[in-house]
Amino acid sequence: MTALLRAELARARARPYVWGVVAVLTLGAVGHLIIGWWDTRPPTSAQVAAASVALAAAEDRWQEEGAALVAQCVERQEAGVGDGVDLGCADMSPVLEQFLPSRPGLAHLLEQRVTTVGLMVVIGMLMTGVGLVTAEFATGSMSTWLTFTPRRGRVFVSKLVAACATSVVVGLLPVVVVVVGLAAVSAWHGTDTAVDGATAAALAGRAARWFAVGLGATVLGVGLGFAVRHAAAVTGIVVWWVAAVESTLPLVLPSARWLPLSTNVRAWTAGHATYNVPSCVADANAPGGEVCELVARTVGAGQGALVALTLVALAVVAGWLSFRLRDVT
């Protein structure tokens, strides 16, 4: 089994398709770096001049109203407004930075991009799983491979494990580019590069959950690839799912809004997800009429993971049965 897995990994590494997915994801990561560069760029001379004019006007108002504003702030602080949080009464005088464009620090840049980068990585890992399997059937190499390794169970497992290992590498590369690149951009532009331990742990936890979704997407892609044996057919299934389950089902049957994969993935990665369901009762003032209101319902992280894993398991079972029972040629 080990030798078979090494051979599968070597074949995956040699496939131009895999490197094409890496290139696309890296290009997407570079796009995030360009946005980060734009958001953190230093203010222009015109912006500094306009901020200086605004600061001068604010300082004039502060000379007239500053003492009263500080007194009000101290009064609110002593009254307990803000639940003991320091309201900053000693630092209320206007400064130039208040009138310059806001430039986010590294922690804020990373928090902004966890979801978008996660979605990008999940799609790339899904493509990796689908491509590695369907290419074997499209080129006819699967039948040749089975002449040397006729035990289909070993072949199925080795290709599944190899696809997961390959997709992890494919997904990690753009994440490293984004994290290192944004840190370099923040340092170059002189913004805050500090990330406290709690924020770093939260970001790492969310990233790990997105990678778990990516691995699930890889396994889903492998299962569908073995089941239908063609990338175009897998694409058709994905498009049908998005159109029927993700888009149409919540409109036709609002009570089933817990079923779409997007809701469950959001619940797993964010800790929970909410959706609204209309609740209607008879209108006493209008015979035959109804009064409706939206009732919020919550999907927990555990439920989201269970629904997603069920879908992945069904795809794997369908792929295994198709590979085991159908002829390859």
C-alpha positions in Angstrom: 0.0 0.0 0.0 2.9 2.4 0.8 4.5 1.8 -2.6 1.2 2.4 -4.3 0.6 5.6 -2.4 4.1 6.8 -3.3 3.4 6.1 -6.9 0.1 8.0 -6.8 1.8 11.0 -5.2 4.5 11.0 -7.9 1.9 10.9 -10.6 0.0 13.8 -9.0 3.2 15.8 -8.7 3.9 15.3 -12.4 0.4 16.3 -13.6 0.3 19.8 -15.3 -3.3 20.1 -14.1 -2.2 20.3 -10.5 0.4 23.0 -11.2 -2.3 24.8 -13.1 -4.5 24.9 -10.0 -1.6 26.0 -7.9 -0.9 28.8 -10.4 -4.5 30.0 -10.4 -4.7 30.0 -6.6 -1.4 31.8 -6.4 -2.7 34.4 -8.8 -5.8 34.9 -6.5 -3.4 35.3 -3.5 -1.5 37.9 -5.3 -4.8 39.7 -6.0 -5.4 39.8 -2.2 -1.9 41.3 -1.7 -2.6 44.0 -4.3 -5.8 44.9 -2.4 -3.9 44.9 0.9 -1.2 47.1 -0.7 -3.9 49.6 -1.8 -5.6 49.6 1.6 -2.4 50.3 3.5 -0.7 52.8 1.2 0.5 56.0 2.8 -1.7 59.1 2.4 -0.9 61.3 -0.6 0.3 64.9 -0.2 -3.1 66.1 -1.1 -4.8 64.0 1.6 -2.2 65.2 4.1 -2.9 68.9 3.1 -6.7 68.4 3.4 -6.3 66.7 6.8 -4.1 69.6 8.0 -6.9 72.0 7.1 -9.5 69.9 8.9 -7.2 69.6 11.9 -6.8 73.4 12.1 -10.5 73.8 12.1 -11.0 71.1 14.7 -8.4 72.7 17.0 -10.2 76.0 16.8 -13.4 74.3 17.9 -11.5 72.4 20.6 -10.3 75.7 22.1 -13.9 76.7 22.5 -15.6 73.4 23.4 -12.8 71.1 24.6 -13.1 71.7 28.3 -16.9 71.0 28.3 -16.5 67.9 26.2 -13.8 66.5 28.6 -16.0 67.3 31.5 -19.0 65.4 30.0 -16.7 62.5 29.2 -15.4 62.3 32.8 -19.0 62.5 34.1 -20.0 59.6 31.9 -16.9 57.6 33.0 -17.7 58.1 36.6 -21.4 57.2 36.0 -20.2 53.8 34.7 -21.2 54.2 31.1 -19.4 51.6 29.0 -19.2 49.0 31.8 -15.9 50.1 33.1 -14.2 50.6 29.7 -11.9 53.6 29.5 -13.6 56.2 27.4 -10.2 58.0 26.7 -11.2 61.3 28.2 -7.6 62.3 28.5 -6.9 61.8 24.8 -9.9 63.6 23.2 -7.9 66.5 21.6 -7.8 66.3 17.8 -4.8 64.8 16.1 -3.8 64.6 12.4 -4.4 60.9 12.2 -8.1 61.3 12.8 -8.5 63.2 9.5 -6.3 60.9 7.3 -7.6 57.8 5.5 -7.8 54.7 7.8 -5.1 52.2 7.2 -5.8 48.7 8.7 -3.1 46.8 10.6 -2.0 43.3 9.8 -4.5 41.7 12.2 -7.4 43.5 10.5 -6.1 42.6 7.0 -6.0 38.9 7.9 -9.4 38.9 9.6 -10.9 40.5 6.4 -9.5 37.8 4.2 -10.1 34.6 6.1 -13.5 33.9 4.4 -12.5 34.9 0.9 -9.2 33.1 0.9 -10.9 30.1 2.5 -13.5 29.9 -0.2 -10.8 30.2 -2.9 -8.7 27.4 -1.3 -11.8 25.1 -0.9 -12.6 25.5 -4.6 -9.0 24.8 -5.5 -8.9 21.7 -3.4 -12.2 20.5 -4.9 -10.8 21.0 -8.4 -7.7 19.0 -7.4 -9.7 16.0 -6.2 -11.9 16.0 -9.2 -9.1 16.5 -11.7 -6.8 13.8 -10.4 -9.5 11.1 -10.7 -11.3 12.1 -13.9 -8.0 12.5 -15.8 -7.3 8.8 -15.1 -10.6 7.9 -16.9 -10.3 10.5 -19.7 -6.8 9.3 -20.7 -7.5 5.6 -20.3 -4.7 5.2 -17.8 -7.1 3.8 -15.2 -7.5 0.5 -17.1 -3.8 0.3 -17.6 -3.2 0.9 -13.9 -5.6 -1.8 -13.0 -3.7 -4.4 -15.0 -0.7 -3.8 -12.6 -2.8 -3.3 -9.5 -6.1 -5.2 -10.0 -7.4 -4.8 -6.4 -9.7 -1.9 -6.8 -10.1 -1.3 -3.1 -6.4 -0.5 -2.8 -6.5 1.7 -5.9 -9.5 3.6 -4.6 -8.0 4.3 -1.2 -4.6 5.2 -2.5 -6.0 7.7 -5.0 -8.2 9.2 -2.3 -5.3 9.6 0.2 -3.0 10.9 -2.5 -5.6 13.5 -3.6 -6.1 14.7 0.0 -2.3 15.0 0.5 -1.9 16.8 -2.8 -4.8 19.2 -2.1 -3.3 20.1 1.3 -0.2 21.3 -0.4 -2.2 23.0 -3.1 -4.2 24.8 -0.5 -1.3 25.7 1.8 0.7 27.6 -0.8 -1.7 30.5 -1.4 -2.3 30.8 2.3 1.4 31.2 2.9 1.6 33.7 0.1 -1.3 35.8 1.6 0.0 35.7 5.2 3.7 36.4 4.4 2.8 38.9 1.7 0.4 40.9 3.9 2.9 40.9 6.7 5.5 42.3 4.3 3.1 44.9 2.9 2.2 46.1 6.4 5.9 46.4 7.4 6.7 48.2 4.1 3.9 50.7 4.6 4.6 51.2 8.3 1.2 50.0 9.6 0.6 48.0 12.7 2.1 44.5 12.3 1.4 43.2 15.8 -1.1 40.4 16.2 -1.9 39.5 19.8 -2.1 35.9 20.9 -5.9 35.7 21.1 -6.4 37.1 17.6 -3.7 34.8 16.2 -5.4 31.8 17.9 -8.8 32.8 16.5 -7.4 33.3 13.0 -5.6 29.9 13.2 -8.8 28.2 14.3 -10.9 29.6 11.5 -8.2 28.7 9.0 -8.1 25.2 10.3 -11.8 24.9 9.9 -11.6 26.1 6.4 -8.9 23.5 5.6 -11.2 20.9 7.1 -13.9 22.1 4.6 -11.3 21.9 1.9 -10.4 18.3 2.7 -14.1 17.5 2.7 -14.4 19.1 -0.7 -11.4 17.1 -2.0 -13.0 13.8 -0.8 -16.3 14.9 -2.3 -14.6 15.6 -5.6 -12.9 12.2 -5.6 -16.1 10.5 -4.9 -18.0 12.3 -7.7 -15.0 11.7 -10.0 -15.2 8.0 -9.5 -19.0 8.0 -9.8 -19.4 9.9 -13.0 -15.8 9.7 -14.4 -15.8 13.0 -16.3 -15.0 16.5 -15.1 -17.8 18.0 -17.2 -20.3 15.7 -15.5 -19.0 16.7 -12.1 -19.4 20.3 -13.1 -23.0 19.7 -14.1 -23.8 18.1 -10.8 -22.3 21.1 -8.9 -24.2 23.6 -11.1 -27.4 21.6 -10.5 -26.8 21.5 -6.8 -26.2 25.3 -6.6 -29.3 26.1 -8.7 -31.6 23.6 -7.1 -30.5 23.3 -3.4 -28.5 26.4 -2.7 -30.8 28.9 -4.6 -34.2 27.5 -5.3 -35.0 25.2 -2.3 -34.8 28.1 0.3 -37.3 30.0 -1.7 -39.7 27.2 -2.4 -39.4 25.5 1.1 -38.2 28.1 3.6 -38.3 25.5 6.5 -35.5 23.6 4.6 -33.0 26.5 4.7 -30.9 24.4 7.1 -30.0 22.0 4.2 -28.0 24.1 1.7 -24.3 23.4 2.0 -23.5 27.1 2.2 -25.5 27.4 5.4 -23.8 24.4 7.0 -20.3 25.4 5.9 -20.9 28.9 7.3 -22.1 27.3 10.6 -19.0 25.2 10.8 -16.4 27.9 10.0 -18.0 30.7 12.0 -19.4 28.6 14.9 -23.1 29.1 14.0 -25.3 30.4 11.2 -28.8 31.9 11.3 -31.6 31.8 8.8 -35.1 33.2 8.8 -38.3 31.2 8.4 -41.7 32.9 8.0 -44.3 32.0 10.7 -47.9 32.8 9.7 -51.1 32.9 11.8 -54.7 33.7 10.8 -55.5 37.4 10.7 -58.4 38.0 13.0 -59.1 41.4 11.3 -59.1 39.9 7.8 -61.0 36.7 7.3 -59.0 34.3 5.2 -55.9 36.4 5.6 -52.6 35.7 7.4 -50.1 37.7 9.4 -46.6 36.6 9.0 -43.3 37.3 10.8 -39.8 36.1 10.3 -38.5 33.7 13.0 -34.7 33.4 13.3 -33.3 29.9 13.6 -29.8 28.8 14.2 -27.6 26.1 12.8 -24.8 25.1 15.1 -21.2 24.1 14.2 -21.9 20.4 15.0 -25.0 20.3 12.8 -23.2 22.0 10.0 -20.3 19.5 10.1 -22.8 16.6 10.3 -24.7 17.6 7.2 -21.5 18.3 5.2 -20.0 15.0 6.3 -23.1 13.1 5.3 -23.0 14.6 1.8 -19.3 13.7 1.5 -19.9 10.2 2.7 -22.7 9.7 0.2 -20.4 10.9 -2.6 -17.6 8.5 -1.5 -20.1 5.5 -1.3 -21.4 6.3 -4.8 -17.9 6.6 -6.2 -16.8 3.4 -4.6 -19.8 1.4 -5.8 -19.4 2.8 -9.3 -15.7 2.0 -9.4 -16.3 -1.5 -7.9 -19.2 -2.6 -10.0 -18.8 -0.8 -13.4 -16.4 -1.6 -16.1 -13.6 0.9 -16.5 -13.5 0.9 -20.2 
